[in-house]
Amino acid sequence: MQSTIAIVGRGRLGPALARALIAAGHRVEGPRGRGFDGADAAIALLCVPDAEIAAAAAAIAPREGLIVGHCSGATGLDALAPHEALGLHPLMTVTPAGAVFAGAGCAVAGSTPRALAAARTLARSLGMRAFEVADADRAAYHAAAAIASNFLTTLEAAAERLAATAGVPREALVPLVRASVDNWAALGGAAALTGPIARGDEATVERHRAAIAQRAPDLAVLFDALAAATRTLAGRPAEVPA
């Protein structure tokens, strides 16, 4: 794909994607600011917040041969109408330091076979594994991604906070977290589960809950919800907290 790809959006994703596409041998323009009209580009790729996709797409004059894409996980291609449209959502976190896209999954979509092929080509050139997600499935797909990434970070922050009350640093938890993720990746949720709930050791679970109620009481509701979900995953009968 030797035609110019215009990146629109100067947040985290736009610059990271532009650098990766250039490194992969593509001709890239930008990142450009919102309001870019798409001139001279074969693909205009919108890396803007979901609520601004439609406005950014409307600023681009439709013309034959131009494909307009977005990088949203949850938004359908209808937000890009009337353009020939593609979706390219890297299933990867992007921090201020950037991102490594190679090896990541990538949700792709296209309003035409040509647009879908273009999305797959872009994903493949960045070393990502493309999979197609229909518009009707995008909210569920993106919710799964948020649970896997955002909620995991929130959960580990809670663990870090509780560990600190015992004088245990975050770094001590890291090997455990990595091993748990590796086990889940290799075995799936139920087979990878360890710990007192999986063993049926409810006395220990109750001591956990008492410690949380004393040291971080605002985490008690989160603990109860996670304990209930873990019992279900482990195939254990439900327990009602005291």
N, C-alpha and C positions, 0 to 999 in steps of 0.2 A: 504494500500500500504506500505509494510514493506521493500521493496528493497531500495537500496541506491540511493538518488538523488544527483547528482553532480551539484553544481552551478558554472558557469564559468562567471567571471566578478566581479570586485571589486569596481565598481562605487557606485551609490546610490541604485539601485534596487537590485543588487546581495546580499549584506549583509542584506538588509531589508527582502528580500524574504527568505533567509536562516534562519534568526531568526524566522520568522513566521512559516515556515515549521517545524522547530525543535519544536516550541511550540505546533504545531498541532500533534506531535507524529511521524513525519517522521525521517528516518535516512538520514542525510545530510552530504555531503562532500564539504568542501570549505566555502566561495568562493575561487575558484582556478583562477589563472591567465590565460590569453589567451594562447593558445597552449596546453592546457590540452588534453590528448589523450582519455579520456573517460573510462580508465581502471577501472574495478570493479563496474561501475555504471549501474543501470538499466535504468535510465533517466539522460541525460546530458542536463541541462537547461541553455541556453546561454543568459546571461543578459549583452550583449555588444551592442555598437552602431550599427545601422542598416547597415552601410557601412562595418562593420567588421564581420557580421554574417556568410557570406559564407566562409571566411578564417578560422573562429573559428570552423565551422562545418567540413571543410576539414582537420583540424588537428586531427579529431577523426576518428579512423579506424572503418569502418562499421563492425558490427558483429550481429549475430542472437540474437534477444531479446532486443537489445539496441534501445531505442527511444531517438532521439535528438530533443530538442525543442528550440524555441526562445520566447522572451517576447516582440517582436516588434508589434506595432499596425498596421503599414503600410506595412510590408513586408510579402510576400506570403511564403508558405512552400517550394517553389521550391529552395529557397536559402539554404535549408538544404539537398538537394539531394546529394548522393543517399540514405540517411538514412530514416528509418521509422521516421516520423516527427510529431510533435505537435506544436501548437501555444497556448500561454498562456499570454494574455495581460491584466493585472489588469487595470481597468478603474479608476485610482486613482493617485493623485500626490504623488511623493516621494521626500522629501526634505532631506537635510543632517541629519536631526533628525530622519529620517525613515518614516514609513507609517503605517496606520491602514487599513488592507485589508478587515476585516470583514464588511459585508454590502455593499461592492462595487460590481459593475458589473465586468465581466471578459469575454473578447472575446476569444473564444476557437476555435481550428481547429485541424484536424488530417488527415494525409495522408492515414490512415487505420482506420477501426472501433476500433481497439484496442488502437491506439494512441489517437483518439478522446475521448474514454472512460477514458483514463489516464488523459487527460487534464481536463475533467469534474470532475474527482475524486479529482485532486489537487485543483481545484477552490473551490469545495464544502468543502474540508477539511479546507480551509482557511476562510470559511464563506462567500465566494463570490457567486454572482448569475451569473452562466455561461450562455452565449448565443453564438451561432455559427455564425461566420462571414466568408463568402467565400472569397477566394483570390481575386476575381474580385471586391469585395466590400470593401476591406481593406483600400484603399486610401480614399474613401468617409467616411468610419467609423472614421478613424483617423483624418481626417480634421474636422469632427464634434466635436471630443474630443478636438482638439486644439482650436477651436472656443469657446467651452464651458468653457475651463480652461485657456489657455494661453491668449486668446484675452480678456477674462473677466478681468484678472489681469492687462493687458495693459490699458483697459478702466478705471478701478478703479484708477490706477496710474494717469491717466489724470484728473479724478475728484478730486483726492487728491491734485494735483498740483494747479488746479484752485481754490479749496476751500482755500488753503493756502494764496492766494492773498487777501482773505477776512478775514484772521485771524482765519479760522475755521480748527480745527485739524482733522486728518484722523479718529480718534476714533468717532467723531460725525457722520460720514457717515456710520459706520459699521452697526448699527441697521437697517438703511434704505436698505442697500445692502442685508442684511440677509432676511429682510421681502420681498424684491423683488424676491429673489431666491426662497423663500418658496412659494410665490404666483405663480410664474411660474411653480414650481414643482406640485402644487395642481391644477392649472387651465389651464396651457398651455399659450403660448405667447400672443395671442390676448386678451383673457379674463383677463389676469393679468396686462395688460398695463394701466398705469395711467399717469398723467402729462399733460402739456399744449398741446402737439400734439394730444394726445387722445381726449382732450376736444375741439380741433379746435381753440385754442388760439394762433394764429400765431403772434399776436403783442408781446406776451411774448417771443415766440421763437426768434423773431427778436432782442429783447433786449438781450437775451442770446448770440446770435451770435455776436452782437456788443461788448459785454463785453469780449468775447473770442478773438475777433479780436484785442482788445486793450491790453489785459493782457497776452494772450498766443496765438499769431497769428499763430504759427505753428500747433495749434490744430484745426484751422478753417476748413481745408479739412476733417479731421476726423469727426468734428461736422456735416458738411453738408451731408456727406455720411450716418451717423447714423440717422440724421433727416429724410433724404429721405427714408431710410429703415423703420423707425418708422411710417412715414405717410402711407407707403404701408401696414404695419402690422395693423394699425388702420383703414384702408380703407378710408383714407383722400386723397383729390386730391394733386398732386405734386405741390410744390412751388419752384420758382426759386429764389435763394438768390440774394439780391441786389448787 
